[in-house]
Amino acid sequence: MIDALIAGRIHGKPTERTTSAGKPYATIKVRVPTKDGESLLVNVIAFDPMAVTALLALSDGDPVSMVGEATPKVWADKEGNPRPSLSLLAHAVISPFSVKRKRKAAAALSVVGGELPFGDQFPGAA
């Protein structure tokens, strides 16, 4: 297993499916730029409910970062040249959409003087 953090843009539309046990999961392709100016398409699958929800909220071209278990592979193009491939079992997903939602929730707490987890307070709150 390789722990990986990848960042790129969604390529195509996320797909929602269901396992034989009735549990939902999502698949998606992410175009990740490489240092030589090319791109690598990463095949992503997510089973974690929060990761599935985050992936399904995205659309083609949206920026995204993910962390999970990576599996490198090799395939042959039409000319028979070996090409790299990567699959990722995503455990967590972060996108501008999720960052905005978290900032909005934190701002709402500070306005009403709400408490943070573990009884912590915002700085300056009484």
ABEGO torsion letter per residue (X at the ends): XBBBBBBBBBBEBBBBBBBAAGBBBBBBBBBBBBAAGBBBBBBBBBABAAAAAAAAABBBGBBBBBBEBBBBBBBBBAAGBBBBBBBBBBABBBBAAAAAAAAAAAAAAAAAGBBBBGGBBBBGBX
